[in-house]
Amino acid sequence: MNETVYGVLPHQEIHALLGNDKPCKNVILGADPKHVKSASYDLRLGTTYYLYKEQNIISDASIRISDMKKKESGVIIIPPHQAIYVSIEETLDLPEDLVGHLSLKLDLTLKGLMMSAQSQIDAGYKGNIFALLFNLSANDIALKVGSEILRLELVRMQAVSKRPYQGDIKGKPLKNVLTEHVNSSNAQLKADIDKRVERVNAKIRNYGIIGLVVAFLGVIAPSVFTYFGPTNINENSIIAMKQQLIELNKSLKDVELKNEGNKTKLDSLEGKLSFGNMGHSLQVAMMAKMYDEMRTTLSINSVSLVEVQSEIAKIRKENEMLIAQSNSLVSKEQYSSKYEDLQRRIQQNRNEIEMFEKLVKPILLK
């Protein structure tokens, strides 16, 4: 007569409870003897499961249980940070002196899968086994239907329980056990973070667009305004600008007349020039420099009425200073060379004034 074993059941005791050895009661229904280990039995993944991601809560609040029998792949995919309820292929019919303990297989734990803490299976329980699993990794985890996922440890008590299992889950399938939707807090947290990241990215994109607009208004628009002129100023501003251009044109004509007068005065100084007069050379260089500055200032791409008027005043002052300095020159030979150079520069000045008048004229006619 075999001695009764109490505590955790070893391989041979579990094997005897599979119903192969009569008259022992079949404790693990649908079991396969090859899944019996040294002191446990490896339970296999069933075909039904619940995954929150597959629910359509917005349009239908009912709980949807998926069945792998209707799918050809035979593989359940658990997305990152998601929770899933799975069913087990085997069912239990525990006697009143046996309790069971469940744990997740180590190879699945190493992949990032975790099982929620589960209370012991009470003595006298008859029905299905379910497990709540969490994918804590950043990758999908695939579970094949029929693969070993849970380890069942059976423990025999020294006495029969006088109050065996009396719960409501007994004999119910997964679809009748779940009463509300279950979502992983990790998944919800990730979804919230993703939404916030998207909002931040949207703001960054908007700020980028605003930055381009500001850059256009602050840099490009003024440049276009300067080159092409204003496009949205009022009628009074246009009239005022035309008046300023008229005055500028008049000032330019005065400069040209002044240059003609200077030429006449320079002709009368021919006999008064002095050879080797260094003061004359300095004045010629000064005039050339001021002429170059005027020509730069009169550039049509950056024309400014106020600046042009200021430069005209400077030219007049320089011409007066030149006349005063020329009165002290006595050498005709020295004068002839410098005079030709001045005549050439004066002619260039006239050409610049003429070109500017041609550009200004169309604006004055508007």
BELUR-V356142 format. One record per residue. N is the residue number from 1. RES is the residue in one small letter. PSI is psi in degrees with one decimal (none if undefined). Layout:
# BELUR-V356142
N&RES&PSI  N&RES&PSI
This chain:
# BELUR-V356142
1&m&127.8  2&n&141.7  3&e&136.3  4&t&134.4  5&v&127.6  6&y&158.6  7&g&-154.9  8&v&130.3  9&l&135.6  10&p&-179.4  11&h&-53.0  12&q&-35.6  13&e&-42.4  14&i&-43.6  15&h&-37.1  16&a&-22.8  17&l&5.5  18&l&-1.5  19&g&3.8  20&n&-27.5  21&d&105.1  22&k&147.5  23&p&28.8  24&c&144.1  25&k&141.2  26&n&107.2  27&v&-40.0  28&i&101.1  29&l&135.2  30&g&17.7  31&a&156.6  32&d&121.3  33&p&-25.9  34&k&-9.7  35&h&3.8  36&v&126.5  37&k&-165.1  38&s&-37.8  39&a&32.9  40&s&173.1  41&y&133.0  42&d&114.8  43&l&148.3  44&r&151.8  45&l&130.4  46&g&-170.2  47&t&-18.7  48&t&146.8  49&y&163.7  50&y&125.9  51&l&122.7  52&y&-35.8  53&k&-24.0  54&e&0.5  55&q&151.5  56&n&70.0  57&i&-31.5  58&i&-46.0  59&s&-20.1  60&d&112.3  61&a&-3.4  62&s&153.8  63&i&127.3  64&r&122.6  65&i&124.2  66&s&146.5  67&d&117.2  68&m&-11.2  69&k&-23.7  70&k&-0.4  71&k&144.7  72&e&-24.8  73&s&-38.4  74&g&17.7  75&v&131.6  76&i&126.9  77&i&122.4  78&i&111.8  79&p&162.0  80&p&138.5  81&h&12.2  82&q&155.3  83&a&150.7  84&i&138.3  85&y&128.6  86&v&153.5  87&s&162.2  88&i&142.4  89&e&-41.5  90&e&157.0  91&t&160.5  92&l&150.9  93&d&77.7  94&l&137.0  95&p&173.8  96&e&4.6  97&d&10.2  98&l&136.4  99&v&158.9  100&g&148.8  101&h&136.8  102&l&146.5  103&s&155.3  104&l&141.2  105&k&144.9  106&l&-38.8  107&d&-31.1  108&l&-35.2  109&t&-38.7  110&l&-18.5  111&k&-8.3  112&g&8.3  113&l&140.4  114&m&143.8  115&m&139.2  116&s&151.7  117&a&130.6  118&q&134.9  119&s&164.7  120&q&156.4  121&i&117.9  122&d&153.1  123&a&139.8  124&g&3.0  125&y&136.4  126&k&119.7  127&g&-161.6  128&n&161.7  129&i&134.3  130&f&155.9  131&a&140.7  132&l&116.3  133&l&149.3  134&f&131.9  135&n&102.7  136&l&-3.8  137&s&175.7  138&a&7.9  139&n&158.5  140&d&144.4  141&i&125.4  142&a&131.9  143&l&126.3  144&k&133.3  145&v&132.7  146&g&-7.2  147&s&154.4  148&e&125.1  149&i&-33.3  150&l&150.3  151&r&123.3  152&l&123.6  153&e&124.5  154&l&135.1  155&v&126.1  156&r&129.9  157&m&157.6  158&q&-13.3  159&a&153.4  160&v&135.4  161&s&131.3  162&k&-5.5  163&r&78.5  164&p&176.1  165&y&133.0  166&q&21.1  167&g&178.4  168&d&-13.8  169&i&-17.5  170&k&117.5  171&g&1.9  172&k&144.2  173&p&173.2  174&l&-40.0  175&k&-23.1  176&n&-4.7  177&v&-42.8  178&l&130.9  179&t&-11.1  180&e&160.8  181&h&143.9  182&v&124.7  183&n&145.7  184&s&133.5  185&s&-30.0  186&n&-41.1  187&a&-41.7  188&q&-40.1  189&l&-43.6  190&k&-40.5  191&a&-41.6  192&d&-42.5  193&i&-42.6  194&d&-39.8  195&k&-42.6  196&r&-39.6  197&v&-40.9  198&e&-39.1  199&r&-41.0  200&v&-43.7  201&n&-38.3  202&a&-41.7  203&k&-40.9  204&i&-42.8  205&r&-41.1  206&n&-42.9  207&y&-35.1  208&g&-41.5  209&i&-43.6  210&i&-40.0  211&g&-40.1  212&l&-39.6  213&v&-44.1  214&v&-42.4  215&a&-39.8  216&f&-46.5  217&l&-34.7  218&g&-26.6  219&v&-56.4  220&i&-46.4  221&a&-46.9  222&p&-35.9  223&s&-44.8  224&v&-40.4  225&f&-44.1  226&t&-39.8  227&y&-47.4  228&f&-14.1  229&g&161.8  230&p&148.4  231&t&-10.7  232&n&26.5  233&i&160.4  234&n&173.8  235&e&-37.4  236&n&-39.5  237&s&-39.0  238&i&-43.6  239&i&-42.6  240&a&-40.3  241&m&-41.0  242&k&-40.1  243&q&-41.2  244&q&-38.5  245&l&-36.9  246&i&-45.1  247&e&-38.2  248&l&-43.0  249&n&-40.9  250&k&-41.2  251&s&-38.9  252&l&-38.5  253&k&-37.8  254&d&-39.1  255&v&-42.4  256&e&-42.8  257&l&-38.1  258&k&-38.7  259&n&-38.1  260&e&-42.2  261&g&-40.7  262&n&-39.9  263&k&-44.2  264&t&-42.8  265&k&-36.9  266&l&-35.6  267&d&-35.2  268&s&-10.6  269&l&2.5  270&e&-38.7  271&g&-1.3  272&k&2.6  273&l&148.7  274&s&130.6  275&f&135.0  276&g&9.9  277&n&110.0  278&m&-28.1  279&g&-38.6  280&h&-43.5  281&s&-41.1  282&l&-39.3  283&q&-38.1  284&v&-43.7  285&a&-39.4  286&m&-42.4  287&m&-41.1  288&a&-41.5  289&k&-45.0  290&m&-35.0  291&y&-43.1  292&d&-40.2  293&e&-39.3  294&m&-42.9  295&r&-37.3  296&t&-43.5  297&t&-35.3  298&l&8.1  299&s&128.1  300&i&-23.3  301&n&-18.9  302&s&35.2  303&v&138.1  304&s&123.4  305&l&-43.5  306&v&-43.3  307&e&-40.4  308&v&-44.6  309&q&-38.2  310&s&-41.8  311&e&-36.1  312&i&-42.0  313&a&-40.4  314&k&-41.3  315&i&-42.4  316&r&-43.6  317&k&-40.8  318&e&-37.4  319&n&-40.9  320&e&-40.7  321&m&-37.3  322&l&-42.1  323&i&-42.5  324&a&-40.6  325&q&-33.3  326&s&-25.8  327&n&-19.7  328&s&-3.2  329&l&140.5  330&v&-10.3  331&s&115.1  332&k&-38.8  333&e&-45.5  334&q&-39.8  335&y&-40.7  336&s&-44.8  337&s&-47.5  338&k&-34.6  339&y&-43.2  340&e&-39.6  341&d&-40.6  342&l&-39.7  343&q&-40.1  344&r&-42.7  345&r&-39.2  346&i&-40.0  347&q&-39.9  348&q&-40.0  349&n&-40.9  350&r&-43.9  351&n&-41.3  352&e&-42.9  353&i&-42.0  354&e&-43.3  355&m&-42.8  356&f&-39.4  357&e&-38.0  358&k&-35.7  359&l&-34.4  360&v&-30.1  361&k&-46.4  362&p&-33.0  363&i&-41.0  364&l&-26.0  365&l&-12.9  366&k&none
